Amino acid sequence: MSLARLELAPRPGLGESLVPIWDRLGSAGATWTGAERVAIASVARAARLGEGSTGGLDPVAARAARTVAARPASIRRSWVDGVIAAGLDQARYVELVAVVGRVVAIDTLLEALGLDLEPLPEPLAGDPSYEIDRGARLGRAWVPMVGGASIVQALSLVPAENAELERLHGPLYLTFEEMADPHVDKGLSRPQMELVAARTSAHNECFY
């Protein structure tokens, strides 16, 4: 199954909108190369499927990818601090979370529809950009953010990843602008969408 051929009646063009998001997993990010990002995606997918894999990553990064993908409810601030103290700096951790989050979101969508998972993209050559928002500060959240602790700013230490979060948010749920509109309808009414979102959050032990 190719994402490009994915059709879902309430969300026309859903698959096509996800293709570039998926493909960009293979490109260098702010702190990881394309090959490293694909390795992170591979470890995350394997963890969710109950398979052991390091993907060639160092042990700290592999452990972080497995935990974020398969056991997110177990994560506490002390765990995040421990991963960072072990050598995975804050920006690399934020980008790892972003990569894992996109893989899990798209994989679980395909699983829910009874479809095969999309093959991981081929890694592309290139160096990380090292573009980090130096204005991000550590506050109530577990990683530095720009502004207050917020889901929409969760990845703001790495601007490219925060932008990618917004690009994924629209097709799978609502754009950031649509979130302010209680009357938006995308095949489901806003109350129906929020009921599904609340039940999903409870099932996943989301404490936000």
C-alpha positions in Angstrom: 0.0 0.0 0.0 1.3 3.4 -0.9 0.3 6.5 1.0 -0.2 8.2 -2.3 -3.2 5.8 -3.0 -4.7 6.1 0.4 -8.3 7.5 0.2 -10.5 8.1 3.2 -13.9 9.6 2.4 -14.0 12.2 5.2 -10.5 13.4 4.4 -10.0 13.6 0.6 -6.4 13.8 -0.4 -5.2 12.5 3.0 -2.7 10.1 1.6 -1.2 12.6 -0.8 -0.8 15.1 2.0 1.1 12.6 4.1 3.6 11.5 1.4 6.0 14.5 1.6 5.8 14.3 5.4 6.8 10.7 5.2 9.5 11.2 2.6 11.1 14.0 4.7 12.0 11.4 7.4 14.8 10.4 5.1 16.3 13.8 4.9 18.8 15.3 7.3 17.2 17.3 10.1 18.6 19.8 12.5 20.7 17.4 14.5 20.5 13.9 12.8 21.5 12.8 9.3 19.0 11.2 7.0 20.4 7.8 7.6 20.2 8.3 11.4 16.6 9.5 11.1 15.6 6.4 9.1 17.4 4.3 11.7 15.3 6.0 14.5 12.2 5.3 12.5 13.2 1.6 12.1 13.9 1.2 15.8 10.6 2.9 16.7 8.6 0.7 14.4 10.3 -2.5 15.5 9.6 -1.6 19.2 5.9 -1.1 18.5 5.8 -4.5 16.7 7.5 -6.2 19.6 10.8 -6.7 17.8 14.2 -5.9 19.1 16.4 -3.6 17.0 19.1 -1.0 17.5 19.1 0.1 13.8 22.8 0.9 14.2 22.0 3.6 16.7 24.1 4.1 19.8 22.4 2.5 22.9 21.1 5.7 24.4 19.4 6.8 21.2 18.0 3.3 20.5 16.6 3.1 24.1 15.0 6.5 23.7 13.4 5.6 20.4 12.0 2.3 21.7 10.6 4.0 24.8 9.0 6.9 23.1 7.5 4.6 20.5 6.2 1.7 22.6 6.1 2.9 26.2 5.4 6.6 26.2 3.2 6.4 29.3 6.3 5.3 31.3 8.2 8.5 30.5 8.8 10.9 33.4 10.9 14.0 33.7 13.6 12.0 35.5 13.8 9.6 32.6 14.2 12.5 30.1 16.8 14.1 32.3 18.6 10.7 32.4 18.6 10.2 28.7 20.0 13.7 28.2 22.6 13.2 30.9 23.7 10.0 29.1 24.6 12.0 26.1 21.5 12.6 24.0 21.4 16.4 24.1 18.1 18.3 24.3 17.9 19.2 20.6 18.7 15.6 19.5 16.1 14.3 21.9 13.4 16.7 20.6 14.1 15.7 17.0 14.1 12.0 17.9 10.7 12.5 19.6 9.5 14.2 16.4 10.6 11.5 14.1 9.2 8.7 16.3 5.9 10.6 16.7 5.4 10.9 12.9 6.2 7.2 12.4 3.8 6.1 15.1 1.0 8.4 13.9 1.2 7.3 10.3 1.7 3.6 11.1 -1.2 3.5 13.5 -3.4 5.2 10.9 -2.6 2.5 8.4 -3.1 -0.2 11.0 -6.5 1.2 12.0 -7.5 1.0 8.3 -6.3 -2.5 7.9 -3.5 -1.5 5.5 0.1 -2.5 5.2 2.7 -0.2 6.6 4.5 2.2 4.3 8.1 1.2 3.6 10.5 3.5 5.3 12.0 6.1 3.0 15.5 5.8 1.6 17.9 8.0 3.5 19.2 11.0 1.6 22.7 12.4 1.8 23.3 15.7 3.5 24.5 17.2 6.8 22.2 18.4 9.6 21.3 22.1 9.5 22.0 22.7 13.3 19.1 25.2 13.2 18.0 25.4 16.9 15.9 28.2 18.4 18.2 29.7 21.0 15.3 31.6 22.5 13.8 28.3 23.8 13.8 28.1 27.6 13.3 25.3 30.1 10.2 25.9 32.2 7.4 23.6 33.3 7.9 21.3 30.3 10.6 18.7 30.2 12.5 20.2 27.3 13.1 23.8 26.3 10.3 25.5 24.4 9.5 28.9 22.9 6.8 30.5 25.0 4.8 28.5 27.6 4.5 24.8 27.8 2.1 23.8 25.1 1.4 20.9 22.7 1.7 23.3 19.7 5.1 24.5 20.9 6.3 21.1 22.1 9.0 20.8 19.4 9.8 24.5 19.2 13.5 24.0 20.2 13.9 22.6 16.7 11.8 24.9 14.5 11.8 22.5 11.5 10.3 19.8 13.6 7.6 22.1 15.1 6.7 23.1 11.5 6.5 19.5 10.5 4.2 18.8 13.5 1.8 21.5 12.3 1.9 20.0 8.7 0.9 16.6 10.2 -1.7 17.9 12.6 -4.0 19.3 9.9 -4.5 16.1 7.8 -4.8 13.8 10.9 -6.8 16.1 13.1 -7.1 19.9 12.7 -4.8 22.7 11.7 -3.6 24.9 14.5 -6.0 27.6 13.2 -8.9 25.2 13.0 -8.4 24.2 16.6 -9.9 27.6 17.6 -13.1 26.9 15.6 -15.8 24.9 17.5 -17.9 24.6 14.4 -15.3 23.1 12.0 -16.5 19.9 10.3 -14.2 17.5 8.5 -16.5 14.5 8.0 -17.1 14.5 11.8 -18.4 17.4 13.7 -16.1 19.1 16.2 -17.8 17.5 19.2 -17.5 14.1 17.5 -13.8 14.7 16.8 -13.1 15.7 20.4 -14.9 12.6 21.7 -12.6 10.4 19.6 -9.6 12.5 20.6 -10.5 12.3 24.3 -11.0 8.5 24.2 -7.8 8.0 22.3 -5.9 10.2 24.7 -7.3 8.2 27.7 -6.4 4.9 26.0 -2.8 6.1 25.4 -2.6 7.4 29.0 -1.9 11.0 27.8 -1.7 13.2 30.9 -1.6 16.5 29.1 
